[in-house]
């Protein structure tokens, strides 16, 4: 992701506040890199539950994460509150690529950005399946551009 321009808050279509936890910090005094992926997962799935009809317990289709990427720009540390922004970069028949930006609450400088790819599969067979219409509509609502 080096060489890519940093996105600003205005580039994202949906935000979720996520409080950091004491245990998120590592021995270096900032949030450990693995937690950033948890923030990505949280903002995407919260959006899908609230807007896309995601039924993660009983739905016929589920989105499997097949790729993630993160570029770290500025540290986050407990007790910061993260404002996680998302937008959809690409929607296919059975896959979607989200772009995620993490900001400290109230600050303009991006702390980390990356992407998160879901491939939808039939829960019973684990075979590729079309994105459900309600989920697709929610994705279109936050599509970049």
C-alpha positions in Angstrom: 0.0 0.0 0.0 3.0 2.3 -0.1 2.7 5.0 -2.6 -1.0 5.1 -2.2 -2.5 8.5 -1.1 -3.9 8.7 2.4 -7.6 9.0 2.4 -9.4 11.6 4.5 -12.5 11.4 6.7 -14.5 12.8 3.8 -13.6 9.7 1.7 -15.5 7.3 4.0 -19.3 6.8 3.9 -20.1 5.3 7.3 -18.4 5.6 10.7 -18.5 3.6 14.0 -16.9 4.7 17.3 -14.9 1.9 18.9 -13.4 2.4 22.3 -9.9 1.0 22.8 -9.3 -1.3 25.8 -6.5 -1.5 28.2 -5.6 -4.9 26.9 -5.3 -3.6 23.3 -2.1 -1.8 24.2 1.2 -3.8 23.8 4.5 -3.4 25.6 5.4 -0.5 23.4 2.5 1.6 24.8 0.2 1.6 21.7 -2.5 -0.6 20.3 -1.0 -3.8 18.9 -1.3 -4.2 15.2 -3.5 -7.3 15.4 -6.3 -5.2 17.0 -6.6 -3.0 13.9 -7.9 -6.0 12.0 -10.5 -6.5 14.8 -11.6 -2.8 14.3 -11.9 -3.5 10.5 -14.0 -6.6 11.2 -16.2 -4.7 13.7 -17.1 -1.7 11.6 -17.9 -3.9 8.5 -20.0 -6.4 10.4 -21.8 -3.7 12.5 -22.8 -2.0 9.2 -24.0 -5.2 7.7 -26.0 -6.2 10.8 -27.7 -2.8 11.0 -28.2 -2.1 7.3 -27.6 -5.2 5.2 -29.7 -7.8 7.0 -26.7 -9.9 8.1 -27.9 -12.8 10.2 -24.6 -14.3 11.3 -26.2 -17.1 13.2 -28.9 -18.4 10.8 -28.5 -16.7 7.4 -28.3 -18.9 4.4 -25.2 -17.1 3.2 -22.1 -15.9 5.1 -19.3 -13.6 4.1 -15.8 -15.2 4.5 -12.9 -12.9 4.9 -10.4 -13.9 2.2 -8.1 -10.9 2.2 -7.1 -8.0 4.5 -4.5 -5.4 4.4 -3.5 -2.5 6.7 -1.0 0.4 6.4 -0.2 1.9 9.8 0.5 5.7 9.8 0.1 7.0 13.3 -0.2 5.1 16.6 -3.4 4.7 18.6 -3.3 3.9 22.3 -5.7 3.3 25.2 -7.8 5.2 26.2 -8.3 6.6 22.6 -11.6 6.2 20.9 -11.3 5.0 17.3 -13.6 6.3 14.6 -13.6 3.6 12.0 -14.8 4.6 8.5 -15.8 2.4 5.7 -16.7 2.6 2.0 -17.1 0.0 -0.7 -14.5 0.0 -3.4 -15.8 -2.9 -5.5 -18.9 -5.2 -5.6 -18.9 -8.3 -7.6 -21.4 -11.2 -7.9 -20.2 -12.9 -4.7 -17.5 -10.7 -3.4 -17.1 -7.2 -2.0 -14.0 -5.1 -1.2 -14.3 -2.6 1.7 -11.9 0.2 2.3 -11.4 1.1 6.0 -9.8 4.1 7.7 -9.1 4.4 11.4 -9.0 7.8 13.0 -8.6 9.0 16.6 -11.9 10.5 17.7 -12.1 14.1 16.6 -8.8 14.1 14.7 -8.4 14.5 11.0 -5.1 12.6 10.5 -5.7 9.0 9.5 -4.0 6.4 11.8 -4.4 3.4 9.6 -6.1 2.4 6.4 -6.6 -0.8 4.4 -9.1 -3.1 2.9 -11.2 -6.1 3.8 -12.6 -8.6 1.2 -15.6 -10.8 1.8 -16.6 -13.6 -0.4 -20.2 -14.8 0.1 -20.7 -18.5 0.4 -23.7 -20.8 1.0 -23.5 -21.7 4.7 -24.4 -25.4 4.1 -22.0 -26.1 1.2 -19.3 -23.4 1.6 -19.6 -22.8 -2.2 -19.6 -19.4 -3.6 -23.0 -17.7 -3.6 -24.4 -14.3 -4.8 -24.4 -11.5 -2.4 -28.0 -11.2 -0.9 -30.0 -8.3 -2.3 -30.4 -6.5 1.0 -26.7 -6.7 1.6 -25.9 -5.5 -1.9 -28.2 -2.5 -1.5 -26.4 -1.6 1.8 -23.0 -1.9 0.0 -24.2 0.3 -2.9 -25.2 2.9 -0.4 -21.6 3.4 0.8 -19.9 2.8 -2.5 -16.9 5.0 -3.2 -17.3 7.7 -5.9 
